[in-house]
Amino acid sequence: MKTSLRCMFLLVGALLLIVPAVGCASGNSATESTEFSLTGVNWRWESMTVRGAEGEDVTTVSDPSLYTVVFNEDGTLNGQADCNVYGGSYTTEQGGIQIALGPTTTAFCGDQSLDQVFLQSLSMVVAGGSDGTGKLALESGGGERRMIFADGGAPPSQ
């Protein structure tokens, strides 16, 4: 009887080790199969890291809904820079993204606004794509500026 009880405990223990491992393996494959799309998304700016001689400076955007970019299928883009709106075009070649800003409204959004930093940083972008977590990363030449955007859902209708 002691041998049967011991075998049962060993079997239950082995099952407790195997079941979580199987659950983890199936969870990883689902995460890896998530597709990333540049177009058709209202990308919301969350943060920017600026690298310099003195280290890194990270800016966190307090209201990402005020700083957006939408990449359209036809190579145009549009978005919001705080109280201003803008348009432009983009190209994607060899893993890079080139952004050419076009018409932009020029209202004064306040001393705390990041509208000018946002627009200047967008105009410096030369590379971009998924950051591996479903977010969009856009970088300037040499990686000096790295902007991170979260998926804000479908773009607003125009």
Stockholm file with secondary structure:
# STOCKHOLM 1.0

chainA/1-158         MKTSLRCMFLLVGALLLIVPAVGCASGNSATESTEFSLTGVNWRWESMTVRGAEGEDVTTVSDPSLYTVVFNEDGTLNGQADCNVYGGSYTTEQGGIQIALGPTTTAFCGDQSLDQVFLQSLSMVVAGGSDGTGKLALESGGGERRMIFADGGAPPSQ
#=GR chainA/1-158 SS CHHHHHHHHHHHHHHHHHHHHHHHHHHHHHHHTCCCCSBSCCEEEEEEEEEETTEEEEEECSCGGGEEEEECTTSEEEEEETTEEEEEEEEEETTEEEEEEEEECCCCCCTTCCHHHHHHHHHTEEEEEECSSSCEEEEEGGGSEEEEEEECCSCCCC
#=GC SS_cons         CHHHHHHHHHHHHHHHHHHHHHHHHHHHHHHHTCCCCSBSCCEEEEEEEEEETTEEEEEECSCGGGEEEEECTTSEEEEEETTEEEEEEEEEETTEEEEEEEEECCCCCCTTCCHHHHHHHHHTEEEEEECSSSCEEEEEGGGSEEEEEEECCSCCCC
//
